[in-house]
């Protein structure tokens, strides 16, 4: 796939049509660099793309209508090929055209999420279905790579009114502390969309942390950490449950529970990234030798049960926004 980098996007040269008259405009990279095209698309940064009407008319009904309109004379231009000025940058138009042409598709890298948003916006504007589908799939894939990418995709999706992508990105944001890394795309997002994401994150965090105050959850997940018929010599601690009752758990588990609970408040689906060092230190200080061995043997199973229970709990949390009204996770 063709990677869109600064070098490839802007590998431009002075336009020299067949008349060999120097112009003030640059010409795009191949295959949009020659007079074989029957129309020129001139970008906002003054780059000429020589394109074939027949290809673009098949890809876009908007281009088809545009080409049917009478074009003004090219006053001051050395070529008589029709020239149509477009508002897109050369990088955006290059990617869009490569999705229309029978050439290698552009590689829209997550390092340039703004370009992906610009390409998708242009694809919507010109109604290029193949480009819309490609860019939307790219956004969904990038949303799952990091917290910064998820937040960026959410902002882009809200701006372009893409419900499905906004929903996926908001869910992926639950794997990281929200707004940990500000992204430029937040500037284009409405205050309502920003609030809804923060509120969704807060409610999901509260729902997952509340699990650690429910007896059934503690019993279901922690049974793998306790030895049957073993009376641990470590201290026990009384904790309050949400139903108003209380129960006793070992000190090492009471402290470990708080570490996990506080981490999930920040990243409700980020269990895999919880630091184990503080938990290990707590176990080392408070658990007896027999319990330590059992914890080592049973931790993976307990972790798996917790992850399943947490995901099931988050499913119950709805995301309410202008794009995704009262929608529960699925």
C-alpha positions as CSV (number, residue, x, y, z in Angstrom):
1,X,0.0,0.0,0.0
2,X,1.1,3.5,-0.7
3,X,2.1,5.2,2.6
4,X,1.0,8.8,2.9
5,X,4.0,10.6,4.3
6,X,5.3,14.2,3.9
7,X,7.6,13.0,1.2
8,X,5.1,11.1,-0.9
9,X,2.2,13.5,-0.4
10,X,4.2,16.5,-1.5
11,X,6.5,15.0,-4.1
12,X,5.5,17.7,-6.4
13,X,7.2,19.5,-9.3
14,X,6.6,22.6,-11.4
15,X,3.8,22.0,-13.8
16,X,5.1,21.7,-17.4
17,X,2.3,20.8,-19.8
18,X,3.0,19.8,-23.4
19,X,3.5,23.4,-24.4
20,X,6.5,23.4,-22.1
21,X,5.4,26.8,-20.7
22,X,6.3,27.1,-17.0
23,X,3.3,27.8,-14.8
24,X,2.9,29.0,-11.2
25,X,1.3,25.7,-10.1
26,X,2.8,22.4,-9.0
27,X,1.7,19.1,-10.4
28,X,0.8,16.1,-8.4
29,X,2.6,12.8,-8.1
30,X,1.9,10.0,-10.6
31,X,-0.5,8.9,-11.9
32,X,-2.0,12.4,-11.6
33,X,0.9,14.3,-13.1
34,X,0.4,14.2,-16.9
35,X,-1.7,15.8,-19.6
36,X,-3.3,12.4,-20.3
37,X,-6.1,13.5,-18.0
38,X,-9.0,15.4,-19.5
39,X,-9.7,17.7,-16.5
40,X,-7.5,19.3,-13.8
41,X,-8.5,19.5,-10.1
42,X,-6.6,22.3,-8.5
43,X,-6.3,22.0,-4.7
44,X,-6.3,24.7,-2.0
45,X,-2.5,24.6,-1.8
46,X,-2.2,25.1,-5.6
47,X,-1.4,21.6,-6.8
48,X,-2.8,20.4,-10.1
49,X,-4.2,16.9,-10.4
50,X,-4.7,15.7,-14.0
51,X,-7.5,13.2,-13.8
52,X,-9.8,11.2,-16.1
53,X,-13.5,12.2,-16.0
54,X,-14.7,8.7,-16.8
55,X,-13.1,7.2,-13.7
56,X,-14.3,9.9,-11.3
57,X,-17.8,9.9,-12.8
58,X,-18.1,6.2,-12.0
59,X,-16.9,6.7,-8.5
60,X,-18.8,9.9,-7.6
61,X,-22.2,11.2,-8.7
62,X,-21.0,14.6,-7.4
63,X,-18.0,14.6,-9.7
64,X,-20.3,13.5,-12.5
65,X,-22.6,16.5,-12.0
66,X,-19.6,18.8,-11.5
67,X,-18.1,17.8,-14.8
68,X,-21.4,18.4,-16.7
69,X,-21.4,22.1,-15.8
70,X,-19.8,24.6,-18.1
71,X,-16.3,25.5,-17.0
72,X,-14.8,29.1,-17.2
73,X,-11.9,29.8,-19.6
74,X,-8.5,29.2,-18.2
75,X,-7.3,32.8,-18.3
76,X,-3.6,33.1,-17.6
77,X,-3.1,29.3,-17.8
78,X,-0.8,27.7,-20.4
79,X,-3.2,24.8,-20.9
80,X,-6.7,24.6,-22.2
81,X,-7.7,21.6,-20.2
82,X,-10.6,22.5,-17.9
83,X,-9.5,23.4,-14.4
84,X,-11.8,23.0,-11.4
85,X,-10.7,24.5,-8.1
86,X,-11.5,22.3,-5.1
87,X,-11.2,23.1,-1.4
88,X,-9.2,20.0,-0.4
89,X,-5.5,20.0,0.2
90,X,-3.2,18.0,-2.1
91,X,-2.6,15.3,0.6
92,X,-6.4,14.8,1.0
93,X,-7.2,14.8,-2.7
94,X,-4.3,12.4,-3.4
95,X,-5.6,9.9,-1.0
96,X,-9.2,10.3,-2.2
97,X,-8.3,9.9,-5.9
98,X,-6.2,6.7,-5.2
99,X,-9.3,5.2,-3.6
100,X,-11.2,6.0,-6.9
101,X,-8.5,4.8,-9.3
102,X,-7.4,1.2,-10.1
103,X,-4.1,1.8,-8.3
104,X,-2.6,0.7,-5.0
105,X,-4.7,2.0,-2.1
106,X,-3.2,4.7,0.2
107,X,-2.0,3.6,3.6
108,X,-3.7,5.9,6.0
109,X,-1.4,5.8,9.0
110,X,-2.6,6.4,12.6
111,X,0.2,8.9,12.9
112,X,-1.8,11.3,10.8
113,X,-5.4,10.9,12.1
114,X,-6.2,14.4,10.8
115,X,-5.6,13.2,7.3
116,X,-8.0,10.3,7.8
117,X,-10.7,12.6,9.0
118,X,-10.1,15.0,6.1
119,X,-10.3,12.1,3.5
120,X,-13.5,10.9,5.1
121,X,-15.0,14.3,5.0
122,X,-14.0,14.7,1.4
123,X,-15.4,11.3,0.6
124,X,-18.7,12.3,2.2
125,X,-18.8,15.6,0.3
126,X,-18.3,13.9,-3.1
127,X,-20.3,10.8,-2.2
128,X,-17.4,8.4,-3.0
129,X,-18.8,5.2,-1.3
130,X,-15.7,3.2,-1.7
131,X,-13.6,5.9,0.0
132,X,-16.2,6.3,2.8
133,X,-16.1,2.6,3.6
134,X,-12.3,2.4,3.5
135,X,-11.9,5.5,5.7
136,X,-14.5,4.3,8.2
137,X,-12.9,0.9,8.5
138,X,-9.5,2.6,9.0
139,X,-11.0,4.7,11.8
140,X,-12.4,1.7,13.6
141,X,-9.1,-0.2,13.4
142,X,-7.1,2.8,14.7
143,X,-9.6,3.3,17.6
144,X,-8.3,0.0,19.1
145,X,-4.6,0.8,19.1
146,X,-4.2,3.3,22.0
147,X,-6.1,5.7,24.2
148,X,-5.0,8.7,22.1
149,X,-6.2,7.1,18.9
150,X,-9.5,6.1,20.5
151,X,-10.1,9.7,21.7
152,X,-9.1,11.1,18.3
153,X,-11.4,8.7,16.5
154,X,-14.3,9.7,18.8
155,X,-13.7,13.4,18.1
156,X,-13.6,12.8,14.3
157,X,-16.6,10.6,14.4
158,X,-18.7,13.1,16.4
159,X,-17.6,15.9,14.0
160,X,-18.6,13.9,11.0
161,X,-21.8,12.5,12.7
162,X,-20.7,8.9,12.5
163,X,-22.7,7.1,15.2
164,X,-21.1,3.7,14.9
165,X,-17.5,4.9,14.9
166,X,-18.3,7.3,17.8
167,X,-19.8,4.4,19.8
168,X,-16.8,2.1,19.1
169,X,-14.3,4.8,20.0
170,X,-16.1,5.7,23.2
171,X,-16.0,2.1,24.3
172,X,-12.3,1.8,23.5
173,X,-11.7,5.0,25.5
174,X,-12.7,2.9,28.6
175,X,-9.5,1.0,28.4
176,X,-7.4,4.1,29.3
177,X,-7.7,7.1,31.6
178,X,-9.9,9.4,29.5
179,X,-8.3,12.7,28.3
180,X,-4.9,11.4,29.6
181,X,-3.4,12.7,26.3
182,X,-5.2,15.7,24.8
183,X,-5.5,15.5,21.0
184,X,-5.9,18.4,18.5
185,X,-9.2,17.0,17.2
186,X,-10.9,17.9,20.5
187,X,-11.0,21.5,19.3
188,X,-13.5,20.5,16.7
189,X,-15.8,18.6,19.0
190,X,-18.8,20.1,20.7
191,X,-19.0,20.6,24.4
192,X,-21.9,18.2,24.5
193,X,-20.0,15.4,22.9
194,X,-17.0,16.0,25.2
195,X,-19.3,15.9,28.3
196,X,-21.1,12.8,27.1
197,X,-17.8,10.9,26.8
198,X,-16.6,12.0,30.2
199,X,-20.0,11.2,31.7
200,X,-20.0,7.7,30.1
201,X,-16.4,7.1,31.3
202,X,-17.4,8.2,34.9
203,X,-20.5,6.0,35.0
204,X,-18.7,3.0,33.6
205,X,-15.9,3.5,36.2
206,X,-18.4,3.7,39.0
207,X,-20.2,0.6,37.8
208,X,-17.0,-1.5,37.7
209,X,-15.7,-0.3,41.0
210,X,-19.0,-1.0,42.6
211,X,-18.5,-4.7,41.9
212,X,-16.0,-4.9,44.6
213,X,-18.7,-4.0,47.2
214,X,-20.9,-6.9,46.1
215,X,-20.7,-10.2,48.0
216,X,-21.6,-12.4,45.0
217,X,-18.8,-10.9,42.9
218,X,-16.2,-11.2,45.6
219,X,-17.2,-14.8,46.3
220,X,-17.3,-15.7,42.6
221,X,-13.9,-14.1,41.7
222,X,-11.9,-14.7,44.8
223,X,-12.6,-18.3,45.5
224,X,-9.5,-19.2,43.5
225,X,-7.3,-17.3,46.0
226,X,-8.5,-19.0,49.1
227,X,-7.4,-22.4,50.3
228,X,-10.2,-24.8,51.4
229,X,-10.2,-25.6,55.1
230,X,-7.3,-23.3,55.7
231,X,-7.3,-20.8,58.5
232,X,-4.9,-18.0,57.5
233,X,-2.9,-16.4,60.2
234,X,-3.1,-13.0,58.5
235,X,-5.4,-10.3,59.8
236,X,-9.0,-10.1,58.6
237,X,-10.9,-6.9,57.8
238,X,-14.6,-6.0,57.8
239,X,-15.8,-4.2,54.7
240,X,-19.2,-2.7,54.0
241,X,-21.3,-4.1,51.1
242,X,-23.8,-2.2,49.0
243,X,-26.7,-4.2,50.4
244,X,-26.0,-2.7,53.9
245,X,-24.3,-5.8,55.3
246,X,-20.7,-6.4,55.9
247,X,-18.2,-9.3,55.4
248,X,-14.7,-10.2,56.5
249,X,-11.9,-10.6,54.0
250,X,-8.2,-11.0,54.6
251,X,-6.2,-7.8,54.8
252,X,-4.1,-8.6,51.8
253,X,-7.2,-9.0,49.7
254,X,-8.8,-5.9,51.2
255,X,-5.9,-3.7,50.1
256,X,-5.5,-5.4,46.7
257,X,-9.2,-4.9,46.1
258,X,-8.8,-1.1,46.7
259,X,-5.9,-1.0,44.2
260,X,-7.9,-2.7,41.5
261,X,-11.0,-0.7,42.3
262,X,-9.3,2.7,42.1
263,X,-7.6,1.7,38.8
264,X,-10.9,0.7,37.2
265,X,-12.4,4.1,38.2
266,X,-9.9,5.6,35.8
267,X,-10.0,2.9,33.1
268,X,-13.1,0.7,33.5
269,X,-12.0,-1.8,30.8
270,X,-8.3,-1.5,31.6
271,X,-7.8,-4.5,33.8
272,X,-5.0,-5.8,31.7
273,X,-2.9,-2.7,32.4
274,X,-3.3,-2.7,36.2
275,X,0.1,-2.7,37.8
276,X,0.7,-5.9,39.7
277,X,3.7,-4.6,41.7
278,X,1.6,-2.9,44.4
279,X,-0.7,-6.0,44.7
280,X,2.4,-8.3,44.9
281,X,3.8,-6.0,47.7
282,X,0.5,-6.1,49.6
283,X,0.4,-9.9,49.4
284,X,4.0,-10.1,50.5
285,X,3.4,-8.0,53.6
286,X,0.1,-9.5,54.7
287,X,-0.5,-13.0,53.4
288,X,0.8,-16.2,55.1
289,X,3.1,-18.5,53.3
290,X,0.3,-21.0,52.3
291,X,-1.9,-18.2,50.9
292,X,1.0,-16.7,49.0
293,X,1.5,-20.0,47.1
294,X,-2.3,-20.2,46.4
295,X,-2.4,-16.7,45.1
296,X,0.4,-17.3,42.7
297,X,-1.4,-20.5,41.4
298,X,-4.9,-19.0,41.3
299,X,-4.3,-15.4,40.1
300,X,-4.7,-16.1,36.4
301,X,-8.0,-17.8,36.9
302,X,-9.3,-15.0,39.2
303,X,-8.1,-12.4,36.7
304,X,-10.1,-14.1,33.9
305,X,-13.2,-14.2,36.0
306,X,-12.9,-10.5,36.9
307,X,-12.4,-9.5,33.3
308,X,-15.6,-11.4,32.3
309,X,-17.6,-9.9,35.1
310,X,-16.4,-6.4,34.5
311,X,-17.2,-6.5,30.8
312,X,-20.7,-7.8,31.6
313,X,-21.2,-5.0,34.0
314,X,-20.0,-2.3,31.5
315,X,-22.5,-3.7,28.9
316,X,-25.2,-2.4,31.2
317,X,-23.9,1.1,31.0
318,X,-25.5,3.2,28.3
319,X,-23.8,5.9,26.3
320,X,-25.9,8.9,25.7
321,X,-24.8,11.4,23.2
322,X,-26.1,13.4,20.2
323,X,-24.7,10.6,18.0
324,X,-25.6,7.6,20.1
325,X,-28.8,8.4,22.1
326,X,-29.3,6.0,25.1
327,X,-27.3,3.1,23.6
328,X,-26.0,0.3,25.7
329,X,-22.7,-1.3,24.9
330,X,-22.9,-4.6,23.0
